[in-house]
């Protein structure tokens, strides 16, 4: 064999480093045996080590992983981590398929009368809700469930086939009890296979109008006449959510649309699902940020003002793919530009903000929390939570020097100066601040900017754009405090200035 083709390839995962088994989230367990795909792939690779793997799916992502591939053919990186597939080589957007009438258009309706509130439930480590917790919550909402089904029956009067997705088996049984028995069926994982086949056959022949199920008819189920989907189960899986709605998007005679009602507030965008980094806060929205190095238009979470101008974004590294300038024949690699970074004190390399070891020199990077903890324990150290920065041009014997003053939220200060008459001092200033100033200018203007500060007057004009470190650490030197560390882009346990915890 030279090619393996896998349909519904979002089920494929990487082998566990521990035992070779596939690691799968609870939302997607039951879709396939935990190691079936990898066992088959590895067996075929023993026959032909160069065999190619081609995956097909409408939902190229999964809970707990994000995108199931690393690189996109349009020149972007989806993940820096290893994934089951290396490249996405072709993509057909859902909007295009609907516009070209390959799929039925969905009519998405918010449930305004009756709905469940799952906001109090906590996700478990795999990113989903405990069935016990869900059952407990639903057990207190029998009135809500009855009201929902009454609305489903009312809205489905002119519909052909209705699929209802329940949260648990007990929940499904309750839903079924409110439906007209002669026109309804219930299918769960415990349903006898023969009975299941007969019920599904009756549903496809339109002898049954309402089909209630629990996690068994989400992927691959094909009943083209389905024109109403009622979602009564919560999920954190974008893939599962889209697969559920996909059951109603098949083309069928006399079918104009598919009514989709979500009674659980899953809050996914069907056309542009949030995949990858989690939404940092409720104010965040997708924003475009050009890379100052390769000019790739990154899409990150960010915050805009009332006029739509970008205030800040949460991107870490450019997602663009670039050619090797020294060997164009090599595969493209991810652009090295980082919007936030942890600088290695040994070699100056810019590492990911969460890195523990430098990717260039392999030296261990000091953890910011460890650095702060140690400094707070020393009598000759001073640590401030930096709430702002101001600049001052010195005169007299210090003419040509720029004084930077760091202010904390309680009025304390630390300061340092850079002599712009000395090239070494200008270089030191740029190493600390220039790139971060470039990022701020690029964010403000919405364009790629990269430059170096060359003189004192230029630095003074950039006061409003000078980045403010989250913490400044200094050591006592006889008559003054000498700044030893400035912690930018801090993500740790200590509270930052003006931050409530």
Helices and strands as residue ranges (DSSP letters): E 3-7, G 9-11, G 26-28, H 36-47, E 52-56, E 61-62, E 66-67, E 69-72, E 76-77, E 85-88, H 94-99, E 106-110, H 131-139, H 142-155, E 161-165, H 169-178, G 181-183, E 184-187, H 193-204, E 210-213, E 226-231, H 238-246, E 258-262, E 285-290, E 297-304, E 310-313, E 321-322, E 333-334, E 342-343, E 350-351, H 368-377, E 381-393, G 396-398, E 401-408, E 413-419, H 423-429, I 430-434, H 435-445, H 456-461, G 463-465, E 471-477, E 480-487
